[in-house]
Amino acid sequence: MRHALLAVSVLALAAACGRDHAAAPAPAAPAETAPGEATYVAPREKLDAMRAQFAVIEMKPDLSFLTEEEKDVINLLNEAGDIMSGIYLRQISEENIPLRAAIAASDQPDRELLLDLFDLHFGPWDSLDHDKPFYGTKEKPPGAAFYPADMTKEEFEAHIAAHPEDKAAFTSLYTVIRRDAGGRLIAVPYREHYREWLEPAADLLRRASERTTNASLKKFLAMRADALLSDDYFESELAWMDLDGTIEVAIGPYEVYTDGLFGYKAAYEAFITVKDPEE
């Protein structure tokens, strides 16, 4: 029997399974603006044109075949997915969280539209128009927040040339590059840099693993929870290939497109799908 994969968004699944969609992790305090400093905001017609590029499609999949156990598992995975979105927002720019909070607290006449666009583009840059800023004038760093904003490709490459023992860590999928107190480039593992969010995400995956009775999903979720805190994803990737059941999930750092400087660093993401057993 052919199994059709029904891809559903986190929002659609949350609604179908009887829970409210949780927002990304709570933002930090709004960034302060210097007295008298005016923040650039794209003209309203530009903002409207940007929003018109996106269509809102209400998804109403028939998920009546899901058991209560499966709904519980999906809800836990939704929460973990929300955390991945929060980490990704920080991977694009570590200023994104306070910047969004500042927009939300502002008296901008286009505030709600700006917030909508900010959420759609994961930041104040138009991802459909060469990352041009629509709020503020700061250019999006090509290396996103994976590297120091003032670091050049030449500095990175010169460091590796001078310290070949650092190459593996510097080019790893799972490290960010920062500066130590002396200004020297260092590699910081994801498991340390994002631990504040990875720990609760791992806990949610363990709870989902304990809730499911599907052996392959139970194994994958337990192993992926460990991987989030170790940066060793190989064994859990093998377990993912063996998933066999109604629920399939991909969660963790995968694609490197956000790293426009070198293409080394993986971005966190989550996809949750369910199989329609009747198709």
C-alpha positions as CSV (number, residue, x, y, z in Angstrom):
1,M,0.0,0.0,0.0
2,R,1.4,3.4,-1.0
3,H,1.8,5.8,2.0
4,A,1.4,9.4,1.1
5,L,3.4,11.8,3.2
6,L,1.2,14.6,4.4
7,A,3.5,17.5,5.3
8,V,1.8,19.8,7.8
9,S,3.1,23.0,9.4
10,V,3.7,23.2,13.1
11,L,0.7,25.6,13.3
12,A,-1.6,23.3,11.5
13,L,-0.6,20.3,13.6
14,A,-0.9,22.3,16.9
15,A,-4.5,23.3,16.0
16,A,-5.5,19.9,14.9
17,C,-4.1,18.3,18.1
18,G,-5.8,20.7,20.4
19,R,-3.1,23.1,21.6
20,D,-2.2,26.7,21.0
21,H,0.8,27.4,18.9
22,A,3.6,28.6,21.2
23,A,5.7,31.5,20.1
24,A,9.5,31.3,19.8
25,P,11.4,31.6,23.1
26,A,10.6,34.8,25.0
27,P,12.6,37.8,23.6
28,A,15.1,39.7,25.6
29,A,14.5,43.3,26.7
30,P,14.1,45.8,23.8
31,A,17.3,47.4,22.4
32,E,17.6,51.0,23.4
33,T,17.6,53.7,20.7
34,A,19.8,56.8,21.2
35,P,17.8,59.9,22.0
36,G,16.7,61.7,18.8
37,E,17.8,58.8,16.6
38,A,15.2,57.9,14.0
39,T,15.1,54.3,12.8
40,Y,14.7,53.9,9.0
41,V,11.4,52.2,8.0
42,A,10.7,51.3,4.4
43,P,7.8,53.2,2.9
44,R,4.3,51.7,3.5
45,E,3.9,50.9,-0.2
46,K,7.1,48.9,-0.1
47,L,6.0,47.0,3.0
48,D,2.6,46.3,1.5
49,A,4.3,45.0,-1.7
50,M,6.6,42.7,0.4
51,R,3.6,41.3,2.3
52,A,1.7,40.7,-1.0
53,Q,4.4,38.3,-2.0
54,F,3.2,35.8,0.6
55,A,-0.2,34.0,0.5
56,V,-1.9,32.8,3.6
57,I,-3.2,29.3,3.1
58,E,-5.2,27.7,5.9
59,M,-4.4,24.1,6.2
60,K,-7.1,21.7,7.4
61,P,-5.7,18.2,7.1
62,D,-7.9,15.4,8.3
63,L,-5.9,14.1,11.2
64,S,-8.7,12.1,12.8
65,F,-6.6,8.9,12.3
66,L,-4.1,10.1,14.9
67,T,-4.3,8.4,18.3
68,E,-4.1,10.4,21.6
69,E,-0.6,9.1,22.0
70,E,0.4,10.4,18.6
71,K,-1.2,13.8,19.3
72,D,0.7,14.1,22.5
73,V,4.0,13.2,20.7
74,I,3.3,15.8,18.0
75,N,2.5,18.5,20.5
76,L,5.9,17.9,22.3
77,L,7.6,18.0,18.9
78,N,5.9,21.2,18.1
79,E,7.3,22.8,21.2
80,A,10.8,21.6,20.3
81,G,10.3,22.9,16.8
82,D,9.4,26.3,18.3
83,I,12.8,26.3,20.1
84,M,14.6,25.5,16.9
85,S,13.0,28.6,15.3
86,G,14.2,30.7,18.2
87,I,17.7,29.4,17.8
88,Y,17.6,30.0,14.0
89,L,16.5,33.6,14.6
90,R,19.6,34.0,16.7
91,Q,21.8,32.3,14.1
92,I,20.8,34.9,11.6
93,S,21.5,37.8,14.0
94,E,22.0,37.8,17.7
95,E,20.3,41.2,17.6
96,N,17.1,39.8,16.2
97,I,15.4,39.0,19.5
98,P,15.9,42.5,21.1
99,L,15.2,44.2,17.8
100,R,11.8,42.4,17.4
101,A,11.0,43.3,21.0
102,A,11.9,47.0,20.2
103,I,9.5,47.0,17.2
104,A,6.7,45.4,19.3
105,A,7.2,48.1,22.0
106,S,7.4,51.0,19.6
107,D,4.7,53.4,18.5
108,Q,5.4,52.7,14.8
109,P,2.2,53.2,12.8
110,D,3.2,50.1,10.7
111,R,4.2,48.1,13.8
112,E,1.9,45.1,13.2
113,L,2.9,44.9,9.5
114,L,6.6,45.2,10.4
115,L,6.3,42.4,13.0
116,D,4.6,40.2,10.4
117,L,7.3,40.8,7.9
118,F,10.0,40.4,10.5
119,D,8.6,36.9,11.4
120,L,8.2,35.9,7.7
121,H,11.8,36.9,6.9
122,F,13.4,35.9,10.3
123,G,14.8,39.4,10.7
124,P,14.6,43.0,9.3
125,W,16.0,42.0,5.9
126,D,14.0,41.3,2.8
127,S,15.1,37.7,2.0
128,L,13.3,37.9,-1.4
129,D,15.2,41.1,-2.5
130,H,18.9,40.5,-1.8
131,D,18.4,41.0,2.0
132,K,17.8,44.7,1.8
133,P,16.8,46.1,5.2
134,F,13.2,47.2,5.6
135,Y,13.7,48.2,9.2
136,G,16.9,50.0,10.2
137,T,19.9,50.4,7.9
138,K,22.2,47.7,9.1
139,E,23.3,45.3,6.4
140,K,22.9,41.6,7.0
141,P,26.3,40.1,7.6
142,P,27.1,37.5,4.9
143,G,28.2,35.1,7.6
144,A,25.0,35.8,9.6
145,A,25.7,35.3,13.4
146,F,28.0,32.4,12.9
147,Y,31.1,34.7,12.9
148,P,32.1,38.0,14.5
149,A,30.5,40.8,12.6
150,D,34.0,42.4,12.1
151,M,35.7,39.2,10.9
152,T,36.8,39.0,7.3
153,K,37.3,35.9,5.2
154,E,41.0,36.8,5.0
155,E,41.3,36.9,8.8
156,F,39.6,33.5,9.1
157,E,41.8,31.9,6.5
158,A,44.9,33.5,7.9
159,H,44.1,32.1,11.4
160,I,43.7,28.6,10.0
161,A,47.0,28.9,8.0
162,A,48.8,30.0,11.2
163,H,46.9,27.4,13.4
164,P,46.2,24.3,11.3
165,E,45.3,22.5,14.5
166,D,42.1,24.7,14.6
167,K,40.9,23.9,11.1
168,A,38.6,21.0,12.0
169,A,36.9,23.1,14.8
170,F,36.7,26.3,12.7
171,T,35.2,24.6,9.7
172,S,32.9,22.3,11.7
173,L,29.2,22.4,10.9
174,Y,28.5,22.7,14.6
175,T,30.6,25.6,15.9
176,V,30.3,29.4,16.0
177,I,33.4,31.6,15.7
178,R,33.9,34.2,18.4
179,R,36.7,36.3,19.8
180,D,38.3,35.7,23.2
181,A,39.2,38.4,25.6
182,G,42.3,39.2,23.6
183,G,40.5,39.4,20.3
184,R,41.7,36.1,19.0
185,L,39.3,34.0,17.0
186,I,38.0,30.9,18.8
187,A,35.5,28.1,17.9
188,V,32.7,27.6,20.3
189,P,30.6,24.3,20.0
190,Y,26.9,24.7,19.4
191,R,26.2,22.5,22.4
192,E,27.8,25.3,24.5
193,H,26.7,28.4,22.7
194,Y,23.1,27.4,22.4
195,R,22.8,25.3,25.5
196,E,20.2,27.6,27.1
197,W,17.8,26.4,24.4
198,L,19.1,23.0,23.5
199,E,18.6,21.6,27.0
200,P,14.8,22.3,27.0
201,A,14.6,21.1,23.4
202,A,16.4,17.8,24.3
203,D,14.1,17.4,27.3
204,L,11.0,17.7,25.0
205,L,12.4,15.1,22.7
206,R,13.0,12.7,25.6
207,R,9.5,13.2,26.8
208,A,8.2,12.5,23.3
209,S,10.4,9.4,23.2
210,E,8.9,8.2,26.4
211,R,5.4,8.8,25.2
212,T,5.5,7.0,21.9
213,T,5.2,3.2,21.6
214,N,6.7,3.2,18.1
215,A,10.1,1.6,18.5
216,S,11.8,3.4,15.6
217,L,10.6,6.8,16.7
218,K,11.4,6.2,20.3
219,K,14.9,5.3,19.4
220,F,15.4,8.3,17.1
221,L,14.1,10.8,19.5
222,A,16.1,9.6,22.4
223,M,19.3,9.6,20.3
224,R,18.5,13.0,18.8
225,A,18.0,14.4,22.3
226,D,21.5,13.2,23.2
227,A,22.9,14.6,19.9
228,L,21.6,18.1,20.6
229,L,23.8,18.2,23.7
230,S,26.8,16.5,22.2
231,D,26.9,17.8,18.6
232,D,27.4,14.2,17.4
233,Y,24.6,13.5,15.0
234,F,25.8,10.5,13.1
235,E,24.1,7.7,15.0
236,S,20.8,9.6,15.3
237,E,20.9,10.2,11.5
238,L,21.2,6.5,11.0
239,A,18.2,6.0,13.3
240,W,16.3,8.6,11.4
241,M,16.7,6.5,8.2
242,D,14.9,3.7,10.0
243,L,11.8,5.6,11.0
244,D,8.7,3.6,10.3
245,G,5.4,4.8,11.5
246,T,2.8,7.6,11.3
247,I,5.1,10.4,12.6
248,E,8.3,11.4,10.9
249,V,10.4,14.3,12.2
250,A,13.6,16.0,11.2
251,I,15.0,18.3,13.9
252,G,18.4,19.8,14.5
253,P,21.1,21.6,12.5
254,Y,21.0,20.7,8.8
255,E,21.4,23.2,5.9
256,V,24.3,25.5,5.5
257,Y,22.7,28.1,3.2
258,T,22.4,30.7,6.0
259,D,26.2,30.9,6.2
260,G,26.8,33.0,3.1
261,L,30.5,33.6,4.0
262,F,31.8,30.0,3.8
263,G,28.9,27.6,3.8
264,Y,30.3,25.8,6.8
265,K,27.8,26.3,9.5
266,A,24.5,24.4,9.8
267,A,21.3,26.1,10.8
268,Y,18.7,24.6,13.2
269,E,15.3,23.7,11.8
270,A,12.4,21.3,12.3
271,F,10.0,19.5,10.1
272,I,7.1,17.3,11.3
273,T,5.2,15.1,9.0
274,V,2.5,12.5,9.4
275,K,1.6,9.6,7.1
276,D,-2.0,9.1,6.0
277,P,-2.4,5.4,6.5
278,E,-5.3,5.2,4.0
279,E,-3.3,6.5,1.0
